[in-house]
């Protein structure tokens, strides 16, 4: 049984991924803002950078939630935690996909 004081080995890589992706997302938003002020046209392919960064934020956030809710749960409560967690994951990724699809469609129609 692992020591309760020792963090899970995936915790640090997930935190690094999450904060790196947030930084990349903020930098790309700033860069897009400066490009918009200059009046330069922005290729839709550049939107893959914030889309990938936001997906990395979501996935690392989901991974950290898994460690907190499912891995740390008592054995008798794990099945219930896994079901609730699975519904939450489907919802979060669905919201992300919906937002990305709406953004792409609005750019295609413009």
N, C-alpha and C positions, 0 to 999 in steps of 0.2 A: 504494500500500500504506500503511495507516495506521501511524502511529508506535507502536512497542511500548510506549512509556512513557505514552501517552495512553489513559485509560480509554474504554471504549465509551460512546457517548452515552446509551444506555439504562440504564447502571449506576446513575447517581444517582437518576433517577425511580423505578427499581425498589427501591432501598434506602429512599427516602423512603416509598414505598407500604408496604413491608414493616413498617417500624418504626411508622408511623402506625396500620396495621391491628393490630399487636401491642398498641399503647397502647390503642386502642379496645376490643380484646378484653379486656384486663385491667380497664379501667374498667367495662365492661359486666358482667364477672364480679363485681366488687366491688359494683356496684349491685344485681345479682341477689341476692347474699349478704345485703346489708342489707335488701332487701325480704323475704327468706325469714325473717330474724330477727324482723321485725315481724309476721309471720304473714299478710301481704297476699298475695292470690292473684295469680299472674303469668299474664298472657295469653300464649298460645303465639306470638302475633304478635311479641312482644318478642324472641323467639329468632332472628328474622331478622337482628338486629343482630350478635350474635356469629357467626352462620352466615356472613353476608356478610364480616365481618372475617376469619374464619378462611379463607374462600375467597381473599380478597385476599392473605393471608399465603402461602398455598400457591402462588398464581399468581405472585406476585413472587419467591418462593423458586425456583420452577421457571424463571422468566425469568433469574434470576441464575445458576442452574446451567447453563442453555443458553449463556449468555455464557462461562462458565468452561470448559465441556466441549466444546461443538460449535464455537462461533465461534473459539475459540483453538486448535482442533485443526489439525494439519497436513492439507493437502489430500488426501493419500492415505488418511488415517484418518477423514475426515469421515463417509463412509457408515456405517461401523461405529459411530461415536459417535452418529449420528442414530438408528440402530436401538435401541441400548441406552438412549439418552435417551428415545425414544418409549415404550419399555416401562416405564421408570421413571415417566414422566408419567401413563400409564394407571393404573399401580399407585397412585400418590399420590392422584390424583383419585378413583379407586375407593374407596380407604380413607376419604377425606373424605366422599364420597357415602354410603357405608355408615354412617359415624358419624352423619351428619345424619339419615339415614332411621331409624336405630335410636332416636335421641333423639326424633324426632317420633312414632314409633310408641309408644314407652314413655309419652309424654305423652298420647297419644290413648287409651291403654288405662287410664290412671290415673283 
